[in-house]
Amino acid sequence: MRLVSLCAMAAISLTASLGPVLAQESEGTMPSRWVGFGEAQVDHEFETDIDSGGTLSVTRGHAEIGALYMKSPRDSIGIAVRYGQHAYDFGGTAGFGGLQPWEDIRETVVAVPYRLGIGADWDLMAIASMQGFAESGTSWDEGVTASGILAMSYRVSDDLKVGGGLGVSSQIEDDVSVFPFLLLDWQITETLALATRGAGRAVDGPQAVLSWQADPMWSLGLGAGHETLRFRLDDSGVAPGGVGEEEAYPVFASLTYGKERGGFQAFVFGGYKLAGELTLEDRNGVFVAGSDYENSPFLGGGVRLTW
C-alpha cells in the first residue's frame, strides 16, 4: 500500500484552493451564493542523474477551475476540474534513462467536494473524484481511477483545528489504496501558522507548511511533503501499454503576493526533490525496471484568482 497517490490527493488540492474563501466567510453570516476560483502554474525540475544511468528533467504545468455553492459559512457543495501536463526528458544511452520509458503525461481530475458543519465545533468533509493519468497517445479511459475521501475536523480553540480522515483510491494495475491522513490548522501567533494540505503548488501530494505573514500582502512558506505519480503508458517503447511511476519527497520555500482571503495572488516557489525513485511495469503491473535518482532542484510559480 502506498502512502498516498497524486490521483487521490489532486481532489483535495482543488477544494483546498477555496480554503481562504471559506475562512473569510466563516467569520460571519452570509447569504447563500456561488464562489469561484481559477489557478495556473508551471514548474521545472532541473536535470539530475539517474543512479542506474542516464539523466532526467521534468517540466510540469497545470490549470484548475472550480465553483462552490455556499449555503452557509460551513455548509457547501461544489465541483472542480484540473488539467495538467508532465513533460519528462530522459537522456543518456545506458541505464533507466537509456530506456526512454515515457515522455508527456496528461492529467485530468474532476472532483465534487462537500462540507457540513456539525454543531459548534465539528466539520465534516467528503470528496468524490475521478481522474485520468496517461501518456499522450493513449485514450483517457485507459488511465482512469476513482477516489473517495472522508474527513472530520474539530475546533479546539479559535487558533487550532485538528482532525483526520480516510481515503480510498483505485490504482492502475495495482491494489486499491487505503490511506489515513492528518488535518491540522494551527495559528501559532498572529503572523505564524502551521497547516497540513493536499496536493498543490510545490508538492503534488500531502504536505505540511509553516507560513509567515510578513505583512497584509506578502507571505513566506517552508514546507515538505510526499508525492507519487502513477500513469498508463502508450503502446510504444520498452513496455507497451505498461505503467510508469515517480515517487519523491520534496522540500521547498515559497513567496506569495496578494490577499490570502480571496482576490488575486501570485506565487513563486523552489526547492529540492529528495529520495526520488522511478519504476517501470508492464501492462499487467509486473516490474520491468526501476532506479533511484539524485536530489533534483526545482523552481516554479503561478497565479490564482478567486471571485
C-alpha positions in Angstrom: 0.0 0.0 0.0 1.4 3.4 -1.0 1.1 6.3 1.5 -1.0 8.2 -0.9 -1.1 8.9 -4.7 -1.5 12.1 -6.6 -4.5 10.6 -8.2 -6.3 10.8 -4.9 -4.7 14.0 -3.4 -5.3 16.1 -6.5 -9.0 16.1 -5.5 -8.1 17.7 -2.2 -5.9 20.3 -3.9 -8.9 21.5 -5.9 -11.0 22.2 -2.9 -8.0 23.4 -0.8 -7.7 26.3 -3.3 -11.0 27.6 -1.9 -9.8 27.4 1.7 -9.1 31.1 2.1 -12.6 31.9 0.8 -14.2 29.5 3.3 -12.1 31.1 6.1 -13.3 34.5 5.1 -16.9 33.6 5.0 -16.8 31.7 8.3 -16.0 34.8 10.2 -19.6 36.0 9.9 -23.1 35.3 8.4 -23.6 35.4 4.7 -26.4 34.7 2.1 -26.2 31.6 0.0 -24.1 32.2 -3.0 -21.6 30.8 -5.6 -17.9 31.3 -5.2 -15.4 30.5 -8.0 -11.7 30.2 -8.4 -9.0 29.6 -11.0 -5.3 28.8 -10.7 -2.5 28.1 -13.1 1.2 27.3 -12.6 4.3 25.9 -14.2 7.5 24.5 -12.7 10.7 22.8 -13.9 12.8 20.1 -12.3 16.4 20.6 -13.4 18.4 17.8 -14.9 19.7 15.2 -12.5 21.5 11.9 -12.7 19.7 8.6 -12.5 21.6 6.1 -10.4 21.4 3.2 -12.9 22.4 5.5 -15.8 21.1 8.4 -17.8 19.6 11.7 -16.8 16.1 13.2 -16.0 14.5 16.6 -16.1 10.8 17.4 -16.0 8.6 20.4 -16.9 5.1 20.5 -15.4 2.1 22.7 -15.7 -1.5 22.6 -14.7 -4.6 24.8 -14.5 -7.6 24.4 -12.2 -11.1 25.9 -12.2 -13.9 25.4 -9.8 -17.1 26.7 -8.2 -18.6 26.2 -4.7 -22.2 26.8 -3.7 -22.1 28.0 -0.1 -25.4 27.5 1.7 -23.9 28.9 4.9 -20.3 29.6 6.1 -19.8 25.9 7.0 -22.1 24.1 4.5 -21.2 23.9 0.8 -21.0 21.7 -2.2 -19.1 22.3 -5.5 -17.3 21.0 -8.5 -13.7 21.5 -9.6 -11.6 20.4 -12.7 -7.8 20.2 -13.1 -5.8 19.6 -16.3 -2.1 19.2 -16.4 0.9 18.1 -18.4 4.1 16.4 -17.1 6.8 16.6 -19.8 9.6 14.1 -19.0 13.0 14.4 -20.7 15.3 11.3 -20.3 18.8 11.5 -21.5 21.8 9.1 -22.0 22.2 5.7 -23.6 22.6 3.4 -20.6 20.5 2.5 -17.5 17.0 3.7 -16.9 17.5 6.9 -18.8 18.6 5.0 -21.9 15.3 3.1 -22.0 13.5 6.4 -22.8 10.5 4.8 -20.9 7.9 7.6 -21.3 7.6 11.3 -22.4 4.5 13.5 -21.9 1.9 12.5 -19.3 -1.6 14.1 -19.3 -3.5 14.6 -16.1 -7.3 15.3 -15.8 -9.2 15.4 -12.5 -12.9 16.1 -11.7 -13.8 16.4 -8.1 -17.0 17.0 -6.1 -16.4 18.4 -2.6 -19.0 18.5 0.2 -18.7 20.2 3.5 -21.0 20.1 6.5 -20.8 21.9 9.9 -21.9 19.7 12.8 -22.7 21.6 16.0 -20.5 24.5 17.0 -17.1 22.8 16.6 -17.1 19.8 14.2 -16.8 19.9 10.4 -17.2 17.0 8.0 -15.6 17.0 4.6 -16.3 14.4 1.8 -14.8 14.4 -1.7 -15.6 12.1 -4.6 -13.3 12.3 -7.7 -12.4 10.7 -10.9 -9.0 11.1 -12.5 -7.1 10.1 -15.6 -3.3 9.9 -15.8 -2.0 8.6 -19.1 0.8 9.2 -21.7 0.0 11.3 -24.7 -1.3 9.0 -27.5 -3.3 6.9 -25.0 -7.0 7.2 -24.6 -8.1 8.9 -21.4 -10.1 5.9 -20.1 -7.0 3.6 -20.0 -5.6 5.7 -17.1 -8.8 6.3 -15.2 -9.1 5.8 -11.4 -11.6 6.9 -8.8 -11.2 8.1 -5.2 -13.3 8.8 -2.2 -12.2 10.8 0.9 -14.0 11.3 4.2 -12.6 13.5 7.0 -13.6 15.2 10.2 -12.0 18.2 12.0 -12.6 19.7 15.5 -12.1 23.3 16.5 -10.1 23.0 19.7 -9.9 26.8 20.0 -10.1 29.9 17.8 -6.5 29.3 16.8 -6.4 25.5 16.5 -8.3 22.9 14.4 -7.3 19.2 14.3 -8.7 16.2 12.6 -8.1 13.3 10.3 -9.6 11.3 7.6 -9.5 8.2 5.4 -9.2 7.9 1.7 -9.8 5.0 -0.8 -8.4 5.1 -4.3 -8.3 2.6 -7.1 -4.9 2.4 -8.9 -3.7 1.5 -12.4 -2.8 -2.3 -12.4 -2.4 -2.3 -8.6 -4.4 -3.0 -5.4 -6.9 -0.4 -4.1 -5.1 2.0 -1.8 -6.5 2.9 1.6 -4.7 5.7 3.3 -5.2 7.8 6.5 -4.2 11.5 6.7 -3.9 14.2 9.3 -5.7 17.6 9.3 -4.0 20.5 11.2 -4.7 24.2 11.1 -2.8 26.0 13.8 -2.5 29.8 14.1 0.6 29.8 16.3 0.8 33.6 16.5 -0.9 36.5 14.6 1.6 36.0 11.8 2.8 32.4 12.0 0.8 29.3 11.1 1.3 25.6 10.6 -1.1 23.6 8.4 -1.3 20.3 6.5 -2.6 20.5 2.9 -3.5 18.3 0.0 -1.7 18.3 -3.3 -0.9 21.6 -4.9 1.7 24.2 -5.9 5.1 22.9 -4.8 4.1 19.4 -3.9 1.8 17.1 -5.8 0.8 15.2 -2.6 0.2 15.6 1.1 2.4 18.3 2.7 2.9 20.3 5.9 3.6 24.1 5.5 4.9 26.6 8.1 3.9 30.1 6.8 4.7 33.6 8.0 2.5 36.6 7.1 5.2 39.3 6.8 2.5 42.0 6.1 -1.1 42.0 4.6 0.2 41.3 1.1 3.4 39.2 1.5 3.8 35.7 3.0 6.6 33.2 3.2 6.3 29.5 3.5 8.5 26.5 4.3 7.2 23.0 3.7 7.8 19.3 3.0 5.7 16.6 1.6 5.4 13.3 -0.3 4.2 12.6 -3.9 3.6 9.6 -6.1 2.5 9.9 -9.7 1.3 6.7 -11.4 0.2 6.6 -15.0 -0.7 4.4 -18.1 1.9 4.3 -20.9 1.2 4.3 -24.7 1.6 1.3 -26.9 5.2 2.0 -28.0 8.5 1.8 -26.1 10.0 -0.9 -24.0 6.8 -1.6 -22.0 3.9 -1.1 -24.4 0.7 -0.3 -22.6 2.6 -0.5 -19.3 2.6 1.6 -16.2 5.1 4.3 -15.1 5.6 5.7 -11.6 7.6 8.5 -10.0 7.9 9.0 -6.2 9.8 11.7 -4.3 9.9 13.7 -1.1 10.0 17.5 -1.9 11.1 20.2 0.5 10.5 23.8 -0.6 10.3 27.5 0.2 7.6 29.8 -1.3 6.8 33.5 -1.6 3.2 34.7 -2.2 2.0 38.2 -3.0 -1.7 39.1 -2.6 -4.6 38.8 -0.2 -4.9 35.3 1.3 -8.6 35.5 1.6 -10.0 36.0 -1.9 -8.9 38.1 -4.8 -5.6 37.9 -6.8 -2.4 36.1 -5.8 0.9 35.5 -7.5 3.4 33.0 -6.1 6.8 31.5 -6.7 8.5 28.5 -5.1 11.7 26.5 -5.2 13.3 23.5 -3.5 14.7 20.0 -3.9 13.1 16.7 -4.6 14.7 14.1 -2.2 14.8 10.3 -2.4 13.4 10.2 -5.9 12.5 6.9 -7.4 11.4 5.8 -10.9 9.6 2.5 -11.7 8.5 0.9 -15.0 6.0 -2.0 -15.1 4.4 -4.0 -18.0 0.7 -3.8 -18.9 -0.1 -6.3 -16.1 1.7 -4.3 -13.4 4.8 -6.7 -13.3 8.1 -4.9 -12.6 10.3 -4.3 -15.6 12.9 -1.8 -14.4 13.5 0.8 -11.7 16.1 3.2 -10.3 16.6 6.0 -7.8 17.7 9.4 -9.0 19.8 12.1 -7.4 18.3 15.0 -5.5 16.8 17.4 -8.0 16.3 21.2 -7.7 13.0 22.7 -8.9 11.6 26.1 -9.5 8.1 27.3 -10.3 5.4 29.9 -10.0 1.8 30.8 -10.9 -1.3 32.9 -10.2 -4.6 32.4 -8.5 -7.9 34.3 -8.7 -11.0 34.0 -6.5 -14.3 35.7 -7.3 
